[in-house]
């Protein structure tokens, strides 16, 4: 049901708070803001200080429809043993701690930032295990790590 279907005689009277003219020439509408907060749109300005609010009727009907709806009844659920969840979380955390220490060790050994190393874990029989690690090197780090230790004094690079 829309507000056009409602009889204005049955709608409650509300005070007109503000009238705003909108639209272009030939298609002008007057928006009457009422004391209830609703807006009634008319082709002419209402001469009376009060007017019928059809939106209040729509709101009351929708409110009664919502009140008639019933909440779904709770279903019985099987509870999971909390100890199982804690054990799973502990093994996951142990795997992640191991991955973090490997990431930190690689970063320290290669003298690169930790965010340049990506450690990937895989689930093997419910346990997180290290699958592989990827190291992203900047050009400067690649040159530094790619040089033999004795060649540092012999090679000079233009961009260093």
N, C-alpha and C positions, 0 to 999 in steps of 0.2 A: 504494500500500500504506500502510495506517495502522498505528499501533502496536497497535490491537486485533487485527489479523490475525497478529501475530507471536507465535510460541510463546515463553512466558517461560522455558522450559527452555533454549532456544538463546541467549537474551539474556545479555549479560555481567552479572556481579554487581558492584554498586557500593555503597559505604558510604552509609548514610542520614545526612545532615548535619542535617536539620531536618524536623519534621513540623508542619504548620499545619492547624488545623481550620477549615473554612469551610462556609457554607451555613446554612440555617434548620433548625429542628427537623423531623425526618422526611426531610430532604434533605441531610444532612451528608456532606461529603467530607473526606478527609484527603489533603493534598498533601505528598508526601514529596520533599524536595529532596535530590538525590543528589550525590555527590562529583564527578561528571562535569559537573554544572550543569543537567542535565535534571530535570524534575519529573514524577513518577508520581502519578496520582490514583487513590485506592482508597476503597472504602466503609468499610474498617476500618484501624486502625493496624497496620502491619507489626510483628510481634513480634521479628523478627531484626534484627541491626545492619546487614545487607546485604540488598539486593533486586535483582531483575532489572530492567535498564533497557532497555525496548523502544525508546526514542527513540534510543539509541546504534545499534541495528540499522538503524532508518530512516535515520539520518544517514549510516551507512556505505554503504547502498544508494544514496542520493542522491549521495554523493560519487563512487561508482564510475560512476553514470550521467553525471554532469558531466564526468568524466575521459574518457569515451568520445566525448563531443561533440568535433568537430573545429572548429578556427577556420577561418573563411572564407579562401580563398586570395586574396591581393591581386591586383587586376586592373590591367592596364596602363592608365594614364591619359595623356591628351595634356597635356603641360605647356604652360602659357600663358607667353608671353614677358613677363618681369618688366618690361621697358621700357614695354610697353603699359599695364600696371597703374600704373606710376609716372606716366606721362603723364596718365592719367585722374584719378588722385588730385591731381595738380598743378593741372589745370584746375578740378576741384571745389573745391580749396582756394582758388584765385584767386577764384572766384565767391563763396565764403563770406566771404573777406576783404573783397571789394567790398561785400557786403551788410552786413557789420559796420561798415564805414566809413560807409555811408549811414545806418545806424541811429544811429551816434554823432553824425553831422552833424545829423540831424533832431532828436535829443535836445538838442544844444547850441543849435540855432537856436530851438527852441520852448521851451527851458528846462523840459523835463520829464524824468523819469527814463528811462533806456534801456529798462527793462523795460516801459514804457508804449508802446513802438513794436514792431510786429511786421512784419518784412520777409519777404516770400514770394518764393522763387525758383522758376523753372520750367526744365525741361530743354529746350533748343532745339538740336537737332542735336548732342547730346552735350555741350553747354556749358550751365552754369548761368547764367541771366539773371534780372535783377530783373523780377518780374511786377507786384507792387504792394506798397504798405506801408500798414499800418493803424495809426492813432494812437489810443490810448485816453486820454481826458482826464478828470481829476477835475472836479468842479463848479467848484472854485476855478480850475483851469487854463483851463477853458472860458470862465469869466467874464473872466479876465485876458487871454486871447487874443482874445476876442470884442469887447472894448471898443476903440473908436477911441483913438488915442494922446492926443488933445487932451481927451477926455472924462474922463480919470482924476480931474481936480480937481473935476468937476461932480457925479459920481455917488458916492454912499456906499451901501455895502451893509450890511445889518444883521448878517450873519454874519461879517464881517471884523473 
